[in-house]
């Protein structure tokens, strides 16, 4: 929420950018890590239970997007 990922920045799969963070041009947020702040800094590793929760949420959003696309086609 209200995080900014600038052009040329990379957020790898499984990474988390905290609310209000700014990921600057050329910066990389590695997979399995939580980064936040401005300036951006490493906070901690993603916990296994969080990774499972985030994956389930992503799958739910995908399902809802597909349902919406089908309903509005």
DSSP file (Angstrom, degrees, kcal/mol; ACC not computed):
  #  RESIDUE AA STRUCTURE BP1 BP2  ACC     N-H-->O    O-->H-N    N-H-->O    O-->H-N    TCO  KAPPA ALPHA  PHI   PSI    X-CA   Y-CA   Z-CA
    1    1 A X              0   0    0      0, 0.0    19,-1.3     0, 0.0    20,-0.1   0.000 360.0 360.0 360.0 119.4    0.0    0.0    0.0
    2    2 A X        +     0   0    0      1,-0.2     2,-0.2    17,-0.2    17,-0.0   0.680 360.0 145.6  62.7  20.3    1.5    3.2   -1.2
    3    3 A X        -     0   0    0     17,-0.1     2,-0.5    14,-0.1    -1,-0.2  -0.572  39.4-143.7 -79.2 153.1    4.8    1.5   -2.0
    4    4 A X  E     -a   22   0A   0     17,-2.9    19,-3.4    -2,-0.2     2,-0.6  -0.983  14.1-170.9-122.3 126.9    6.6    2.9   -5.1
    5    5 A X  E     -a   23   0A   0     -2,-0.5    19,-0.2    17,-0.2     3,-0.1  -0.949  23.2-146.2-115.1 108.1    8.6    0.7   -7.5
    6    6 A X    >   -     0   0    0     17,-2.8     3,-2.0    -2,-0.6    20,-0.2  -0.275  29.8 -82.5 -74.9 157.7   10.5    2.9   -9.8
    7    7 A X  T 3  S+     0   0    0      1,-0.3    -1,-0.1    18,-0.1     3,-0.1  -0.324 118.7  27.5 -56.3 136.1   11.3    2.2  -13.4
    8    8 A X  T 3  S+     0   0    0      1,-0.4    18,-0.5    17,-0.2    -1,-0.3   0.399  94.6 120.1  88.6  -2.5   14.4   -0.1  -13.7
    9    9 A X    <   -     0   0    0     -3,-2.0     2,-0.4    16,-0.2    -1,-0.4  -0.594  51.7-145.1 -90.5 157.8   13.8   -1.6  -10.3
   10   10 A X  E     -b   28   0B   0     17,-2.7    19,-2.8    -2,-0.2     2,-0.5  -0.989  14.7-173.2-128.3 129.7   13.3   -5.4   -9.8
   11   11 A X  E     -b   29   0B   0     -2,-0.4    19,-0.2    17,-0.2     3,-0.1  -0.959  26.8-142.6-117.6 109.1   11.1   -7.1   -7.3
   12   12 A X    >   -     0   0    0     17,-2.5     3,-2.0    -2,-0.5    20,-0.2  -0.245  31.1 -81.3 -72.5 158.5   11.8  -10.9   -7.5
   13   13 A X  T 3  S+     0   0    0      1,-0.3    -1,-0.1    18,-0.1    19,-0.1  -0.332 118.6  21.1 -57.3 132.8    9.1  -13.5   -7.2
   14   14 A X  T 3  S+     0   0    0      1,-0.3    18,-0.5    17,-0.2    -1,-0.3   0.457  95.8 125.6  85.6   0.7    8.4  -14.3   -3.5
   15   15 A X    <   -     0   0    0     -3,-2.0     2,-0.4    16,-0.2    -1,-0.3  -0.541  49.5-144.3 -87.4 159.1    9.8  -10.9   -2.3
   16   16 A X  E     -c   34   0C   0     17,-2.5    19,-2.4    14,-0.3     2,-0.6  -0.992   6.6-161.5-127.9 130.5    7.8   -8.5   -0.2
   17   17 A X  E     -c   35   0C   0     -2,-0.4    19,-0.2    17,-0.2   -14,-0.1  -0.956  26.9-129.0-108.1 121.2    7.9   -4.7   -0.4
   18   18 A X    >   -     0   0    0     17,-2.9     3,-1.9    -2,-0.6    19,-0.1  -0.217  35.1 -80.3 -69.4 157.6    6.5   -3.1    2.7
   19   19 A X  T 3  S+     0   0    0      1,-0.3    18,-0.3   -16,-0.1   -17,-0.2  -0.306 116.3  14.4 -56.4 135.0    3.9   -0.4    2.7
   20   20 A X  T 3  S+     0   0    0    -19,-1.3    -1,-0.3     1,-0.3   -17,-0.1   0.409  93.0 140.2  81.1  -2.4    5.3    3.1    2.0
   21   21 A X    <   -     0   0    0     -3,-1.9   -17,-2.9    14,-0.1     2,-0.5  -0.333  43.7-144.9 -72.7 155.8    8.6    1.7    0.7
   22   22 A X  E     -a    4   0A   0     15,-1.9     2,-0.8   -19,-0.2    18,-0.4  -0.972   5.9-162.6-123.7 115.0   10.4    3.2   -2.3
   23   23 A X  E     -a    5   0A   0    -19,-3.4   -17,-2.8    -2,-0.5   -14,-0.2  -0.862  24.9-145.9 -96.3 106.8   12.3    0.8   -4.5
   24   24 A X    >   -     0   0    0     -2,-0.8     3,-2.3     1,-0.2    -2,-0.0  -0.175  28.8 -71.9 -76.1 164.7   14.6    3.0   -6.5
   25   25 A X  T 3  S+     0   0    0      1,-0.3   -16,-0.2   -16,-0.1   -17,-0.2  -0.293 121.4  14.2 -54.2 129.7   15.9    2.7  -10.1
   26   26 A X  T 3  S+     0   0    0    -18,-0.5    -1,-0.3     1,-0.3   -17,-0.2   0.296  96.7 127.8  86.1  -9.3   18.4   -0.2  -10.3
   27   27 A X    <   -     0   0    0     -3,-2.3   -17,-2.7   -21,-0.1     2,-0.4  -0.487  44.1-154.0 -79.9 151.3   17.5   -1.6   -6.9
   28   28 A X  E     -b   10   0B   0    -19,-0.2     2,-0.7    -2,-0.1   -17,-0.2  -0.994   9.1-156.4-127.2 130.5   16.6   -5.3   -6.5
   29   29 A X  E     -b   11   0B   0    -19,-2.8   -17,-2.5    -2,-0.4   -14,-0.2  -0.923  31.3-134.7-101.1 109.3   14.4   -6.8   -3.8
   30   30 A X    >   -     0   0    0     -2,-0.7     3,-1.4   -19,-0.2   -14,-0.3  -0.235  24.6 -89.8 -69.8 152.4   15.5  -10.5   -3.7
   31   31 A X  T 3  S+     0   0    0      1,-0.2   -16,-0.2   -16,-0.1   -17,-0.2  -0.272 110.5  21.4 -55.0 138.0   13.2  -13.5   -3.5
   32   32 A X  T 3  S+     0   0    0    -18,-0.5    14,-2.4     1,-0.2     2,-0.3   0.600 102.7 106.0  80.3  11.1   12.3  -14.5    0.0
   33   33 A X  E <   - D   0  45C   0     -3,-1.4   -17,-2.5    12,-0.3     2,-0.5  -0.904  60.6-138.5-125.5 154.2   13.1  -11.2    1.6
   34   34 A X  E     +cD  16  44C   0     10,-3.4     9,-3.0    -2,-0.3    10,-1.4  -0.949  25.5 179.4-109.6 126.3   11.1   -8.3    3.1
   35   35 A X  E     +cD  17  42C   0    -19,-2.4   -17,-2.9    -2,-0.5     2,-0.3  -0.937   7.8 155.0-125.0 148.7   12.4   -4.8    2.3
   36   36 A X  E   > + D   0  41C   0      5,-2.3     5,-2.2    -2,-0.3     3,-0.1  -0.957  20.9  59.4-158.4 175.8   10.9   -1.5    3.3
   37   37 A X  T   5S-     0   0    0    -18,-0.3   -15,-1.9    -2,-0.3     2,-0.2  -0.124  74.0 -69.9  93.5 173.6   11.6    2.2    4.0
   38   38 A X  T   5S+     0   0    0      1,-0.4     2,-0.2   -17,-0.2    -1,-0.1  -0.762 130.6  39.2-147.4  96.1   12.9    5.2    2.2
   39   39 A X  T   5S-     0   0    0     -2,-0.2    -1,-0.4   -17,-0.2    -3,-0.1   0.285 117.7-117.1 -76.5 153.1   15.7    4.7    1.8
   40   40 A X  T   5 +     0   0    0    -18,-0.4     2,-0.3    -2,-0.2    -3,-0.2  -0.330  42.7 171.1 -63.9 137.8   15.0    1.1    1.1
   41   41 A X  E   < -D   36   0C   0     -5,-2.2    -5,-2.3    -4,-0.0     2,-0.2  -0.992  38.5 -97.1-148.5 155.2   16.6   -1.4    3.5
   42   42 A X  E     +D   35   0C   0     -2,-0.3    -7,-0.2    -7,-0.2     3,-0.1  -0.521  36.1 174.7 -69.5 133.1   16.5   -5.1    4.3
   43   43 A X  E     -     0   0C   0     -9,-3.0     2,-0.3     1,-0.4    -8,-0.2   0.797  52.7 -54.4-105.8 -48.8   14.1   -5.9    7.1
   44   44 A X  E     -D   34   0C   0    -10,-1.4   -10,-3.4     3,-0.0    -1,-0.4  -0.977  57.5 -73.1-175.9 175.4   14.0   -9.7    7.4
   45   45 A X  E     -D   33   0C   0     -2,-0.3     2,-0.3   -12,-0.2   -12,-0.3  -0.597  52.8-102.8 -83.5 151.5   13.4  -13.0    5.5
   46   46 A X        -     0   0    0    -14,-2.4     2,-0.2    -2,-0.2    -1,-0.1  -0.587  38.9-123.7 -70.8 132.5    9.8  -14.1    4.6
   47   47 A X    >>  -     0   0    0     -2,-0.3     4,-2.3     1,-0.1     3,-0.6  -0.502  18.2-117.0 -76.7 148.7    8.6  -16.7    7.0
   48   48 A X  H 3> S+     0   0    0      1,-0.3     4,-2.0     2,-0.2     5,-0.2   0.876 115.9  51.8 -54.5 -40.5    7.5  -20.0    5.4
   49   49 A X  H 3> S+     0   0    0      1,-0.2     4,-1.8     2,-0.2    -1,-0.3   0.840 109.0  51.2 -67.8 -30.7    3.9  -19.6    6.7
   50   50 A X  H <> S+     0   0    0     -3,-0.6     4,-3.0     2,-0.2     5,-0.2   0.909 106.7  53.6 -68.9 -41.8    3.8  -16.1    5.1
   51   51 A X  H  X S+     0   0    0     -4,-2.3     4,-2.2     1,-0.2    -2,-0.2   0.909 109.8  47.9 -59.6 -42.3    5.0  -17.4    1.8
   52   52 A X  H  X S+     0   0    0     -4,-2.0     4,-2.2     2,-0.2    -1,-0.2   0.908 112.3  49.4 -63.9 -42.3    2.2  -20.0    1.8
   53   53 A X  H  X S+     0   0    0     -4,-1.8     4,-2.2     2,-0.2    -2,-0.2   0.918 111.6  48.2 -63.1 -45.1   -0.3  -17.3    2.7
   54   54 A X  H  X S+     0   0    0     -4,-3.0     4,-2.4     2,-0.2    -1,-0.2   0.892 111.0  51.1 -64.5 -39.8    0.9  -14.9   -0.1
   55   55 A X  H  X S+     0   0    0     -4,-2.2     4,-2.2    -5,-0.2    -1,-0.2   0.916 110.0  49.2 -64.0 -43.5    0.8  -17.7   -2.7
   56   56 A X  H  X S+     0   0    0     -4,-2.2     4,-2.0     1,-0.2    -1,-0.2   0.901 111.3  50.3 -63.0 -40.3   -2.8  -18.6   -1.7
   57   57 A X  H  X S+     0   0    0     -4,-2.2     4,-2.4     2,-0.2    -2,-0.2   0.903 109.3  50.5 -63.9 -41.9   -3.8  -14.9   -2.0
   58   58 A X  H  X S+     0   0    0     -4,-2.4     4,-2.2     1,-0.2    -2,-0.2   0.903 110.0  50.2 -63.2 -41.3   -2.2  -14.6   -5.4
   59   59 A X  H  X S+     0   0    0     -4,-2.2     4,-2.2     2,-0.2    -1,-0.2   0.881 109.8  51.2 -64.8 -37.7   -4.0  -17.7   -6.7
   60   60 A X  H  X S+     0   0    0     -4,-2.0     4,-2.5     2,-0.2    -2,-0.2   0.919 109.7  49.3 -65.7 -43.7   -7.3  -16.3   -5.4
   61   61 A X  H  X S+     0   0    0     -4,-2.4     4,-2.5     2,-0.2    -2,-0.2   0.898 110.3  51.6 -62.2 -39.9   -6.7  -13.0   -7.2
   62   62 A X  H  X S+     0   0    0     -4,-2.2     4,-2.3     2,-0.2    -2,-0.2   0.932 110.4  48.5 -60.9 -46.3   -5.9  -14.9  -10.4
   63   63 A X  H  X S+     0   0    0     -4,-2.2     4,-2.3     1,-0.2    -2,-0.2   0.922 112.5  48.0 -60.3 -45.7   -9.2  -16.9  -10.1
   64   64 A X  H  X S+     0   0    0     -4,-2.5     4,-2.5     1,-0.2    -1,-0.2   0.885 110.4  51.9 -64.5 -38.8  -11.2  -13.7   -9.5
   65   65 A X  H  X S+     0   0    0     -4,-2.5     4,-2.6     2,-0.2    -1,-0.2   0.906 110.2  48.6 -63.7 -41.4   -9.6  -12.0  -12.4
   66   66 A X  H  X S+     0   0    0     -4,-2.3     4,-2.2     2,-0.2    -2,-0.2   0.904 111.7  49.3 -65.4 -41.2  -10.4  -14.9  -14.7
   67   67 A X  H  X S+     0   0    0     -4,-2.3     4,-2.2     2,-0.2    -2,-0.2   0.909 112.4  48.0 -63.3 -42.5  -14.0  -14.9  -13.5
   68   68 A X  H  X S+     0   0    0     -4,-2.5     4,-1.7     2,-0.2    -2,-0.2   0.919 110.7  51.0 -64.4 -44.0  -14.4  -11.2  -14.0
   69   69 A X  H  < S+     0   0    0     -4,-2.6     4,-0.5     1,-0.2    -2,-0.2   0.907 112.2  47.0 -60.7 -42.0  -12.9  -11.4  -17.5
   70   70 A X  H >< S+     0   0    0     -4,-2.2     3,-0.6     1,-0.2    -1,-0.2   0.885 112.4  49.8 -67.3 -38.4  -15.3  -14.2  -18.4
   71   71 A X  H 3< S+     0   0    0     -4,-2.2    -1,-0.2     1,-0.2    -2,-0.2   0.751 116.9  40.2 -73.5 -23.7  -18.3  -12.3  -17.0
   72   72 A X  T 3<        0   0    0     -4,-1.7    -1,-0.2     1,-0.2    -2,-0.2   0.323 360.0 360.0-108.3   7.1  -17.5   -9.1  -18.9
   73   73 A X    <         0   0    0     -3,-0.6    -1,-0.2    -4,-0.5    -2,-0.1   0.480 360.0 360.0 -77.9 360.0  -16.4  -10.6  -22.2
